[in-house]
Amino acid sequence: MLLFSLDPDLTFAQALASSLGVSLASHEDRRFEDGEHKLRPLADPRGSDAYVIYSLHGGPQDSPHDKLCHLLMFIATLREHGAARVTAVVPYLAYARKDRQTKPFDPVTLRYVAQLFEAVGTSQVIVLEAHNVAAFQNAFRCTTLHLEAHLAFDTIVTELAGERALAVASPDPGGVKRAQLWRESLEKRLLRPVGFAMVDKRRSAGVVSSDNLVAGEVGGMTVLLLDDLIASGETMKRAALALRQAGAREVLAFAAHGLFIGPAADVLGDDSISRIVVTDSVPPFRMPPHAAARSKLRVVSAAPLFAQAISASHAAWSR
């Protein structure tokens, strides 16, 4: 096995390598003055089962499409020089939200991204909490592995919520299945009933609206509000306010990916949200250190989930 990371911030990659009991393979990343890149493995990839880690969120240095281009070219380079199999390990998959046409002449960008991965010879893609699992799986023709973020959150629920009555809620109708899966997982883990709720939400031209309608009983409960990502934070705030109005004792906001764009730090500072929990798929570099929301923030590692998936995949391939 060869494990590469193209991210300058190696925090996640080093945690994953440690979980796997391997060292990160070295590579050259040469940036030219005109903005072009040269990425070259410094370990011989011939015959290897290679894994390339790169979370495709916009960062302080590179945009999502810059990162996507770097990842595709590096995968192509590994295949060019004899890697037997190359897996893209993508904690956050850019463009996954654009998985269907909602306006005339809309792109289906997720499918185009999938075609690019396939074109360079990617054998499989591993992601954490895609926006729409069915759309993600149907977009790709190569093997895909989808990891559910709630498995990373399970272990801290008792620490955060104690023995209080719990409910899992989705902030919109699109996330109902995600929330139901976590509810079922928690009931098995805690050996007690866990409630369920859904908050109404509609989006048009980027504008979110709702009537604060909550389906489900949350009175007196600690509500675990689960979404795939937090961008501006408005969806979480709207849902938390609706749940509190419906009688929830407190609302803990959980999301796989904390993008925290624009006014997120101020929005999430609202008293309706008691805690914010995200994974390390995206470093919280946009969250100001002295923001009120920062004091509520907890980051849990998804590296063990990826390590388990990679170990199983490599063991099956190398038999």
C-alpha positions as CSV (number, residue, x, y, z in Angstrom):
1,M,0.0,0.0,0.0
2,L,1.1,3.5,-0.8
3,L,-0.7,6.4,1.0
4,F,-0.2,9.9,-0.4
5,S,-1.6,13.2,0.7
6,L,-1.7,16.3,-1.5
7,D,-3.0,18.6,1.2
8,P,-0.4,21.0,2.7
9,D,-2.2,20.6,6.0
10,L,-1.3,17.0,6.9
11,T,-3.4,16.8,10.2
12,F,-6.0,14.5,8.7
13,A,-3.6,12.5,6.6
14,Q,-1.3,11.9,9.5
15,A,-4.2,10.8,11.7
16,L,-5.2,8.4,8.9
17,A,-1.7,7.1,8.4
18,S,-1.4,6.5,12.1
19,S,-4.7,4.6,12.2
20,L,-3.5,2.4,9.3
21,G,0.0,1.9,10.8
22,V,1.7,3.2,7.7
23,S,3.8,6.2,6.7
24,L,2.8,8.8,4.2
25,A,4.6,8.3,0.9
26,S,6.5,11.4,-0.3
27,H,5.8,13.4,-3.5
28,E,7.0,16.6,-5.2
29,D,4.7,19.5,-5.4
30,R,6.3,22.2,-7.6
31,R,4.3,25.4,-8.2
32,F,5.4,27.5,-11.2
33,E,5.2,31.3,-11.3
34,D,2.3,31.2,-13.9
35,G,0.2,29.1,-11.5
36,E,0.8,25.7,-13.1
37,H,1.7,22.7,-11.0
38,K,3.8,19.6,-11.2
39,L,3.0,16.7,-8.9
40,R,5.3,13.7,-8.9
41,P,5.4,10.7,-6.7
42,L,8.8,10.1,-5.1
43,A,8.0,6.5,-4.2
44,D,7.9,3.9,-7.0
45,P,4.2,3.3,-7.6
46,R,4.7,0.2,-9.9
47,G,2.3,-2.6,-8.9
48,S,1.1,-0.7,-5.8
49,D,-2.3,-0.3,-4.3
50,A,-2.2,3.5,-4.0
51,Y,-4.5,5.8,-2.0
52,V,-4.4,9.6,-2.6
53,I,-5.9,11.8,0.1
54,Y,-7.3,15.2,-0.8
55,S,-10.3,17.0,0.7
56,L,-11.7,19.2,-2.1
57,H,-12.9,22.1,-0.1
58,G,-11.9,25.6,-1.0
59,G,-8.9,26.6,1.1
60,P,-6.7,29.5,2.0
61,Q,-4.4,28.6,-1.0
62,D,-6.4,26.6,-3.6
63,S,-9.9,26.6,-4.9
64,P,-12.0,23.4,-5.2
65,H,-11.4,23.2,-8.9
66,D,-7.7,23.8,-8.4
67,K,-7.6,20.9,-6.0
68,L,-9.7,18.7,-8.3
69,C,-7.3,19.3,-11.1
70,H,-4.3,18.5,-8.9
71,L,-5.9,15.3,-7.7
72,L,-6.9,14.1,-11.2
73,M,-3.4,14.7,-12.6
74,F,-1.7,13.0,-9.7
75,I,-3.9,9.9,-10.1
76,A,-3.2,9.9,-13.8
77,T,0.6,10.1,-13.1
78,L,0.4,7.1,-10.7
79,R,-1.4,5.1,-13.4
80,E,1.0,6.3,-16.0
81,H,3.9,4.8,-14.0
82,G,2.4,1.5,-13.2
83,A,0.2,1.7,-10.1
84,A,-2.0,-1.3,-10.2
85,R,-4.9,0.4,-8.5
86,V,-5.5,4.0,-7.4
87,T,-8.1,5.1,-4.9
88,A,-9.2,8.7,-4.4
89,V,-9.7,9.4,-0.7
90,V,-11.9,12.5,-0.7
91,P,-13.2,13.5,2.8
92,Y,-15.1,16.4,1.2
93,L,-16.2,16.0,-2.4
94,A,-16.6,19.3,-4.2
95,Y,-19.7,19.8,-6.4
96,A,-21.6,17.0,-4.8
97,R,-24.5,19.3,-4.1
98,K,-25.2,19.9,-7.8
99,D,-26.6,16.4,-8.5
100,R,-29.7,17.2,-10.4
101,Q,-31.2,19.8,-12.7
102,T,-33.5,22.3,-10.9
103,K,-33.5,25.1,-13.5
104,P,-33.6,25.1,-17.3
105,F,-30.2,24.1,-18.8
106,D,-28.7,23.4,-15.4
107,P,-25.5,21.3,-15.2
108,V,-25.3,18.0,-13.3
109,T,-21.9,18.8,-12.1
110,L,-21.5,15.8,-9.8
111,R,-21.8,13.5,-12.9
112,Y,-19.2,15.5,-14.8
113,V,-16.8,15.2,-11.8
114,A,-17.4,11.5,-11.8
115,Q,-16.6,11.3,-15.5
116,L,-13.3,13.1,-14.9
117,F,-12.3,10.7,-12.1
118,E,-13.1,7.7,-14.4
119,A,-11.2,9.3,-17.4
120,V,-7.9,9.3,-15.5
121,G,-8.2,5.7,-14.4
122,T,-9.4,6.1,-10.8
123,S,-10.3,2.6,-9.5
124,Q,-12.5,3.7,-6.6
125,V,-13.5,6.9,-4.7
126,I,-14.1,7.0,-0.9
127,V,-16.0,10.0,0.5
128,L,-17.6,11.1,3.7
129,E,-21.3,11.9,3.8
130,A,-22.2,12.9,0.3
131,H,-25.0,15.4,-0.1
132,N,-27.2,12.8,-1.7
133,V,-26.0,9.2,-1.4
134,A,-28.1,7.8,-4.2
135,A,-27.1,10.5,-6.6
136,F,-23.4,10.1,-5.6
137,Q,-23.5,6.3,-6.2
138,N,-25.3,6.6,-9.5
139,A,-23.0,9.3,-10.9
140,F,-19.9,7.1,-10.8
141,R,-19.2,4.0,-12.8
142,C,-16.1,3.1,-10.8
143,T,-16.4,1.7,-7.3
144,T,-17.5,4.1,-4.6
145,L,-17.4,3.8,-0.8
146,H,-19.7,6.1,1.1
147,L,-18.9,6.7,4.8
148,E,-21.6,7.9,7.2
149,A,-20.5,10.7,9.5
150,H,-22.9,9.7,12.3
151,L,-20.6,6.7,13.0
152,A,-18.0,9.3,14.1
153,F,-20.5,11.2,16.2
154,D,-21.9,8.2,18.1
155,T,-19.2,8.0,20.6
156,I,-19.6,11.6,22.0
157,V,-23.4,11.7,22.2
158,T,-23.5,10.4,25.8
159,E,-20.7,12.8,26.8
160,L,-22.7,15.8,25.4
161,A,-26.2,14.8,26.2
162,G,-25.9,12.5,29.2
163,E,-29.0,10.4,30.0
164,R,-31.5,13.0,28.9
165,A,-34.3,12.2,26.4
166,L,-33.0,12.4,22.9
167,A,-34.4,13.0,19.4
168,V,-32.5,13.2,16.1
169,A,-33.8,15.8,13.7
170,S,-33.2,16.7,10.0
171,P,-33.2,20.4,9.2
172,D,-34.9,19.8,5.9
173,P,-36.9,17.0,4.1
174,G,-33.9,16.0,2.0
175,G,-31.9,14.8,5.1
176,V,-34.6,12.6,6.5
177,K,-32.9,9.3,5.6
178,R,-29.6,10.5,7.1
179,A,-31.3,11.4,10.4
180,Q,-33.3,8.2,10.5
181,L,-30.1,6.1,10.1
182,W,-28.5,7.9,13.0
183,R,-31.6,7.5,15.1
184,E,-31.6,3.7,14.5
185,S,-27.9,3.5,15.2
186,L,-28.2,5.4,18.5
187,E,-31.1,3.3,19.7
188,K,-29.0,0.1,19.2
189,R,-26.0,1.8,20.9
190,L,-27.9,3.4,23.9
191,L,-30.5,0.6,24.3
192,R,-33.3,3.2,24.7
193,P,-35.8,5.0,22.5
194,V,-34.6,8.0,20.5
195,G,-37.2,10.3,18.9
196,F,-37.2,11.7,15.4
197,A,-38.2,15.1,13.9
198,M,-38.0,17.0,10.7
199,V,-38.1,20.8,10.0
200,D,-39.7,22.2,6.9
201,K,-37.4,24.1,4.5
202,R,-37.7,25.4,1.0
203,R,-34.9,27.0,-1.1
204,S,-35.3,29.0,-4.3
205,A,-32.5,31.0,-6.1
206,G,-30.3,30.5,-3.0
207,V,-33.0,32.0,-0.6
208,V,-34.1,29.7,2.2
209,S,-37.6,30.0,3.6
210,S,-39.7,28.0,6.0
211,D,-42.8,28.4,8.3
212,N,-41.0,26.9,11.3
213,L,-43.0,23.7,10.9
214,V,-41.7,20.8,12.9
215,A,-42.9,17.2,12.3
216,G,-42.3,15.0,15.4
217,E,-42.3,15.4,19.1
218,V,-39.3,17.2,20.7
219,G,-40.8,18.6,23.9
220,G,-38.3,18.6,26.7
221,M,-35.8,16.7,24.6
222,T,-32.1,17.2,23.7
223,V,-32.3,17.3,19.9
224,L,-29.3,16.2,17.7
225,L,-29.8,18.2,14.6
226,L,-27.9,16.4,11.7
227,D,-26.9,17.7,8.3
228,D,-24.3,16.8,5.7
229,L,-22.6,20.3,5.9
230,I,-22.7,23.7,7.4
231,A,-22.1,26.5,5.0
232,S,-23.5,29.9,6.1
233,G,-25.2,28.3,9.1
234,E,-28.6,29.7,8.2
235,T,-30.2,26.3,7.7
236,M,-29.0,25.1,11.1
237,K,-30.1,28.3,12.8
238,R,-33.6,28.3,11.3
239,A,-34.1,24.6,12.2
240,A,-32.8,25.1,15.8
241,L,-35.1,28.1,16.3
242,A,-38.1,26.0,15.1
243,L,-37.1,23.1,17.3
244,R,-36.8,25.3,20.4
245,Q,-40.2,26.9,19.6
246,A,-41.6,23.4,19.5
247,G,-40.3,22.7,23.0
248,A,-36.8,21.2,22.6
249,R,-34.8,21.5,25.8
250,E,-31.6,22.2,23.7
251,V,-30.3,21.7,20.2
252,L,-26.9,20.3,19.3
253,A,-25.9,20.9,15.7
254,F,-24.0,18.1,13.9
255,A,-22.5,18.1,10.4
256,A,-19.9,16.1,8.6
257,H,-18.4,19.1,6.9
258,G,-17.9,22.5,8.5
259,L,-17.4,25.0,5.7
260,F,-18.4,28.0,7.8
261,I,-18.5,30.5,5.0
262,G,-19.6,34.1,5.0
263,P,-21.5,35.1,8.2
264,A,-21.5,31.5,9.7
265,A,-19.5,32.5,12.8
266,D,-22.2,35.1,13.8
267,V,-25.2,33.0,12.6
268,L,-24.1,30.0,14.6
269,G,-23.5,32.1,17.7
270,D,-27.2,32.2,18.2
271,D,-28.4,31.0,21.6
272,S,-30.8,28.5,19.9
273,I,-27.7,26.2,19.2
274,S,-25.9,24.9,22.3
275,R,-23.1,23.0,20.6
276,I,-21.7,22.5,17.1
277,V,-19.9,19.3,16.2
278,V,-18.2,18.6,12.8
279,T,-15.6,16.2,11.6
280,D,-12.1,17.0,10.4
281,S,-13.0,16.6,6.7
282,V,-12.6,20.4,6.5
283,P,-10.3,22.3,8.9
284,P,-12.3,25.1,10.6
285,F,-9.9,27.8,9.4
286,R,-12.7,30.2,8.5
287,M,-14.0,30.2,12.1
288,P,-12.5,33.2,13.9
289,P,-10.8,32.1,17.2
290,H,-12.7,34.6,19.3
291,A,-16.1,34.1,17.7
292,A,-19.0,33.0,20.0
293,A,-19.6,30.0,17.8
294,R,-16.0,28.9,18.2
295,S,-16.4,28.3,21.9
296,K,-19.3,25.9,21.0
297,L,-17.3,24.0,18.3
298,R,-16.1,20.4,18.7
299,V,-14.2,18.6,15.9
300,V,-14.1,14.8,15.9
301,S,-11.9,12.8,13.6
302,A,-13.3,10.8,10.7
303,A,-9.8,9.2,10.2
304,P,-10.8,5.9,11.9
305,L,-13.7,5.5,9.6
306,F,-11.5,6.0,6.5
307,A,-8.8,3.7,8.0
308,Q,-11.3,0.9,8.5
309,A,-12.6,1.3,4.9
310,I,-9.1,1.4,3.4
311,S,-7.9,-1.6,5.5
312,A,-10.9,-3.7,4.3
313,S,-10.4,-2.6,0.7
314,H,-6.7,-3.3,0.6
315,A,-7.1,-6.7,2.3
316,A,-9.8,-7.7,-0.2
317,W,-7.7,-6.5,-3.2
318,S,-4.4,-8.1,-2.0
319,R,-5.8,-11.6,-1.4
